[in-house]
């Protein structure tokens, strides 16, 4: 039975009662029936003009998380229909959403999350979000003294920021400047402030990944890389590690890596790596793997930057020896980070040359007995696969080495050589 059949059978009131019934099972059953309206525009128009629609909006306030999540999912799908989108942002619906957002913080976050997800679905959706005043309610949350609400607001900004229109709105609303103002407060002993700084860092990290936003322009205006550079000296471990991670996020795409290379932040980051240990060292290695992988087919400029970073890893006799040594340690995060760097190295012509000319590396990577864990075997296989399939690798790697790598690849990650045994009959 489709939605039209349900309504024509006179069951509309029963649906509304079911949505408000004091039983999760009944509510979910009613929700499943209402979802059938998404099958046609006519059914959508019938729903948004009926008493059921306000009840659906009020469902965002249900205590049962499973039901409220299902309501959110339905409303996001409903917004993909023109009739549904306009209904969600008419004055009556906005009044309901505003009332819900006056409740507890969990419900407020659901409302903000719904608005942010709908806002990025289309230019028209964003325009309706903005003109209805729904986005202003979200930005006001950042000024709250409540830590959870402030953090939720920043997380919501990151979602809105996924569209160019969203970035322009946040810029115009002064949110970017407000985030920068918080980031420049010099008190890393304040736990609340550190949490907000970390959230702001992640916001700008995500902003750097958006193609429509000119992160170079953002950096010129707000000096983001200068702030990041200063955080590398922070005495707060959480803030320092988050900063290291965000350098990896920014440098994991070509324009971000070029921007980092033109700043002092990259050199200071490598200085930190060389003088660090423990969690800081591991975080630095993880970021280096991101910088090496800024492009699957790196042009000369990016490859040269990666090569300079490689030399700064240090080690005797080579940085590659250091990475191989790391993979033999017991710390899994250290092993994985080092495997990841070698895999990204294999994308670069200099990396292919470095690896194929290293007897230590070839002996290690092709020796099946040097790794006993499933994860380690898979990483070694991935490194070999990247080497063999890299652009022009066959012309860079010596033929005898290339043949051995190709055979390893053909045999798979878990190949075990079998030996024939001969049974002798007892005399």
TAPE-V624847 format. One record per residue. N is the residue number from 0. RES is the residue in three letters. SS is DSSP state (@ for helix, = for strand, . for the rest). PHI is phi as a letter, one per 30 degrees, with the letter a starting at -180 (* if undefined). OMEGA is omega in whole degrees, 0 to 359 (none if undefined). Layout:
n,res,ss,phi,omega
N,RES,SS,PHI,OMEGA
N,RES,SS,PHI,OMEGA
//
This chain:
n,res,ss,phi,omega
0,UNK,.,*,179
1,UNK,.,d,185
2,UNK,@,d,180
3,UNK,@,d,179
4,UNK,@,d,180
5,UNK,@,d,182
6,UNK,@,d,181
7,UNK,@,d,178
8,UNK,.,d,178
9,UNK,.,i,184
10,UNK,.,c,184
11,UNK,@,e,180
12,UNK,@,d,179
13,UNK,@,d,177
14,UNK,@,d,180
15,UNK,@,d,178
16,UNK,@,d,181
17,UNK,@,d,179
18,UNK,@,d,182
19,UNK,@,c,184
20,UNK,.,d,183
21,UNK,.,d,179
22,UNK,.,a,182
23,UNK,@,d,182
24,UNK,@,d,181
25,UNK,@,d,179
26,UNK,@,d,180
27,UNK,@,d,178
28,UNK,@,d,179
29,UNK,@,d,178
30,UNK,@,e,180
31,UNK,@,d,178
32,UNK,@,d,179
33,UNK,@,d,181
34,UNK,@,e,181
35,UNK,@,d,180
36,UNK,@,d,183
37,UNK,@,d,182
38,UNK,@,d,181
39,UNK,.,a,179
40,UNK,@,d,180
41,UNK,@,d,180
42,UNK,@,d,177
43,UNK,@,d,180
44,UNK,@,d,178
45,UNK,@,d,181
46,UNK,@,d,187
47,UNK,@,d,177
48,UNK,.,c,184
49,UNK,.,c,177
50,UNK,@,d,180
51,UNK,@,d,187
52,UNK,@,d,177
53,UNK,@,e,178
54,UNK,@,d,178
55,UNK,@,d,178
56,UNK,@,d,180
57,UNK,@,d,179
58,UNK,@,d,175
59,UNK,@,d,181
60,UNK,@,c,180
61,UNK,.,d,179
62,UNK,.,d,180
63,UNK,.,d,184
64,UNK,@,d,181
65,UNK,@,d,182
66,UNK,@,d,180
67,UNK,@,d,178
68,UNK,@,d,179
69,UNK,@,d,176
70,UNK,@,d,178
71,UNK,@,e,180
72,UNK,@,e,180
73,UNK,@,d,183
74,UNK,@,d,177
75,UNK,@,d,177
76,UNK,@,d,180
77,UNK,@,d,181
78,UNK,.,d,176
79,UNK,.,d,175
80,UNK,.,c,184
81,UNK,@,e,180
82,UNK,@,d,179
83,UNK,@,d,180
84,UNK,@,d,182
85,UNK,@,d,179
86,UNK,@,d,181
87,UNK,@,d,183
88,UNK,.,c,173
89,UNK,.,d,188
90,UNK,@,d,180
91,UNK,@,d,180
92,UNK,@,d,179
93,UNK,@,d,178
94,UNK,@,d,178
95,UNK,@,d,181
96,UNK,@,d,178
97,UNK,@,d,179
98,UNK,@,d,178
99,UNK,@,d,183
100,UNK,.,d,175
101,UNK,.,d,182
102,UNK,.,d,183
103,UNK,.,d,187
104,UNK,@,d,180
105,UNK,@,d,180
106,UNK,@,d,178
107,UNK,@,e,180
108,UNK,@,d,178
109,UNK,@,d,179
110,UNK,@,d,179
111,UNK,@,d,181
112,UNK,@,d,178
113,UNK,@,e,182
114,UNK,@,d,182
115,UNK,@,d,181
116,UNK,@,d,178
117,UNK,@,d,185
118,UNK,@,e,183
119,UNK,.,c,184
120,UNK,.,d,179
121,UNK,.,a,177
122,UNK,@,e,179
123,UNK,@,d,180
124,UNK,@,d,180
125,UNK,@,d,180
126,UNK,@,d,179
127,UNK,@,d,177
128,UNK,@,e,183
129,UNK,@,d,184
130,UNK,@,d,180
131,UNK,.,d,182
132,UNK,.,i,183
133,UNK,@,d,181
134,UNK,@,d,179
135,UNK,@,d,178
136,UNK,@,d,179
137,UNK,@,d,182
138,UNK,@,d,179
139,UNK,@,d,180
140,UNK,@,d,181
141,UNK,.,d,181
142,UNK,.,d,180
143,UNK,.,d,175
144,UNK,.,d,179
145,UNK,.,d,184
146,UNK,@,d,183
147,UNK,@,d,180
148,UNK,@,d,179
149,UNK,@,d,180
150,UNK,@,d,177
151,UNK,@,d,179
152,UNK,@,d,180
153,UNK,@,d,178
154,UNK,@,d,178
155,UNK,@,d,176
156,UNK,@,e,182
157,UNK,@,d,178
158,UNK,@,d,178
159,UNK,@,d,185
160,UNK,.,d,183
161,UNK,.,d,176
162,UNK,.,c,180
163,UNK,@,d,179
164,UNK,@,d,179
165,UNK,@,d,178
166,UNK,@,d,180
167,UNK,@,d,179
168,UNK,@,d,182
169,UNK,@,d,178
170,UNK,@,d,182
171,UNK,@,d,181
172,UNK,.,d,178
173,UNK,.,i,182
174,UNK,@,d,180
175,UNK,@,d,179
176,UNK,@,d,179
177,UNK,@,d,178
178,UNK,@,d,179
179,UNK,@,d,179
180,UNK,@,e,178
181,UNK,@,d,183
182,UNK,@,d,183
183,UNK,.,c,173
184,UNK,.,d,187
185,UNK,.,c,177
186,UNK,.,a,181
187,UNK,.,d,175
188,UNK,.,d,179
189,UNK,.,d,185
190,UNK,@,e,180
191,UNK,@,d,180
192,UNK,@,d,179
193,UNK,@,d,179
194,UNK,@,d,179
195,UNK,@,d,177
196,UNK,@,d,180
197,UNK,@,d,179
198,UNK,@,d,179
199,UNK,@,d,176
200,UNK,@,e,180
201,UNK,@,d,177
202,UNK,@,e,182
203,UNK,@,d,175
204,UNK,@,d,178
205,UNK,@,d,178
206,UNK,@,d,181
207,UNK,@,d,182
208,UNK,@,d,183
209,UNK,.,d,185
210,UNK,.,d,184
211,UNK,.,d,181
212,UNK,.,c,179
213,UNK,.,d,184
214,UNK,@,d,176
215,UNK,@,d,178
216,UNK,@,d,177
217,UNK,@,d,180
218,UNK,@,d,179
219,UNK,@,d,184
220,UNK,@,d,188
221,UNK,@,c,177
222,UNK,.,h,183
223,UNK,@,d,182
224,UNK,@,d,176
225,UNK,@,d,177
226,UNK,@,d,178
227,UNK,@,e,179
228,UNK,@,e,180
229,UNK,@,d,180
230,UNK,@,d,179
231,UNK,.,d,180
232,UNK,.,c,184
233,UNK,.,d,176
234,UNK,.,d,180
235,UNK,.,d,185
236,UNK,@,d,181
237,UNK,@,d,180
238,UNK,@,d,181
239,UNK,@,d,181
240,UNK,@,d,176
241,UNK,@,d,178
242,UNK,@,d,178
243,UNK,@,e,180
244,UNK,@,d,181
245,UNK,@,d,173
246,UNK,@,e,177
247,UNK,@,d,179
248,UNK,@,d,181
249,UNK,@,d,184
250,UNK,.,d,182
251,UNK,.,d,173
252,UNK,.,b,188
253,UNK,@,e,184
254,UNK,@,d,178
255,UNK,@,d,180
256,UNK,@,d,178
257,UNK,@,d,180
258,UNK,@,d,177
259,UNK,@,d,183
260,UNK,@,d,180
261,UNK,.,d,181
262,UNK,.,c,177
263,UNK,@,d,185
264,UNK,@,d,183
265,UNK,@,d,179
266,UNK,@,d,179
267,UNK,@,d,175
268,UNK,@,d,180
269,UNK,@,d,174
270,UNK,@,d,178
271,UNK,@,d,179
272,UNK,@,e,185
273,UNK,@,d,183
274,UNK,.,c,184
275,UNK,.,c,177
276,UNK,.,a,174
277,UNK,@,i,185
278,UNK,@,d,179
279,UNK,@,d,179
280,UNK,@,d,181
281,UNK,@,d,178
282,UNK,@,d,178
283,UNK,@,d,179
284,UNK,@,d,178
285,UNK,@,d,179
286,UNK,@,d,178
287,UNK,@,e,179
288,UNK,@,d,177
289,UNK,@,d,181
290,UNK,@,d,178
291,UNK,@,d,185
292,UNK,.,c,181
293,UNK,.,d,178
294,UNK,.,a,178
295,UNK,.,d,175
296,UNK,.,b,189
297,UNK,.,d,173
298,UNK,.,d,186
299,UNK,@,e,183
300,UNK,@,d,181
301,UNK,@,d,180
302,UNK,@,d,179
303,UNK,@,d,178
304,UNK,@,d,179
305,UNK,@,d,180
306,UNK,@,d,178
307,UNK,@,d,178
308,UNK,@,d,180
309,UNK,@,e,181
310,UNK,@,d,182
311,UNK,@,d,175
312,UNK,@,d,177
313,UNK,.,i,180
314,UNK,.,k,180
315,UNK,.,b,0
316,UNK,.,d,182
317,UNK,.,b,174
318,UNK,@,e,179
319,UNK,@,d,178
320,UNK,@,d,178
321,UNK,@,d,181
322,UNK,@,d,178
323,UNK,@,d,179
324,UNK,@,d,179
325,UNK,@,d,182
326,UNK,@,d,180
327,UNK,.,c,180
328,UNK,.,d,183
329,UNK,.,d,181
330,UNK,.,d,185
331,UNK,@,d,180
332,UNK,@,d,178
333,UNK,@,d,179
334,UNK,@,d,183
335,UNK,@,d,180
336,UNK,@,d,181
337,UNK,@,d,174
338,UNK,@,e,183
339,UNK,@,d,178
340,UNK,@,d,180
341,UNK,@,d,178
342,UNK,@,d,179
343,UNK,@,d,175
344,UNK,@,e,185
345,UNK,.,d,177
346,UNK,.,d,188
347,UNK,.,c,177
348,UNK,@,e,179
349,UNK,@,d,179
350,UNK,@,d,178
351,UNK,@,d,178
352,UNK,@,d,181
353,UNK,@,e,183
354,UNK,@,d,184
355,UNK,@,d,178
356,UNK,.,c,181
357,UNK,.,c,178
358,UNK,@,d,180
359,UNK,@,e,181
360,UNK,@,d,182
361,UNK,@,d,178
362,UNK,@,d,182
363,UNK,@,d,189
364,UNK,@,d,183
365,UNK,@,c,179
366,UNK,.,d,184
367,UNK,@,d,185
368,UNK,@,d,183
369,UNK,@,d,180
370,UNK,.,b,183
371,UNK,.,c,183
372,UNK,.,d,178
373,UNK,@,d,181
374,UNK,@,d,180
375,UNK,@,d,179
376,UNK,@,d,179
377,UNK,@,d,178
378,UNK,@,d,179
379,UNK,@,e,179
380,UNK,@,d,180
381,UNK,@,d,178
382,UNK,@,d,179
383,UNK,@,d,180
384,UNK,@,e,180
385,UNK,@,d,178
386,UNK,@,d,185
387,UNK,@,d,186
388,UNK,@,c,181
389,UNK,.,d,181
390,UNK,.,e,176
391,UNK,.,i,183
392,UNK,@,d,183
393,UNK,@,d,179
394,UNK,@,c,180
395,UNK,@,c,182
396,UNK,.,d,179
397,UNK,.,e,185
398,UNK,@,e,182
399,UNK,@,d,178
400,UNK,@,d,181
401,UNK,@,d,179
402,UNK,@,d,180
403,UNK,@,d,178
404,UNK,@,d,180
405,UNK,@,d,179
406,UNK,@,d,177
407,UNK,@,e,181
408,UNK,@,d,181
409,UNK,@,d,182
410,UNK,@,d,178
411,UNK,.,j,186
412,UNK,.,d,187
413,UNK,.,c,181
414,UNK,.,d,175
415,UNK,.,b,181
416,UNK,.,d,179
417,UNK,.,c,179
418,UNK,.,c,180
419,UNK,.,d,178
420,UNK,.,b,180
421,UNK,.,c,180
422,UNK,.,c,178
423,UNK,.,c,180
424,UNK,.,d,180
425,UNK,.,d,183
426,UNK,.,d,none
//
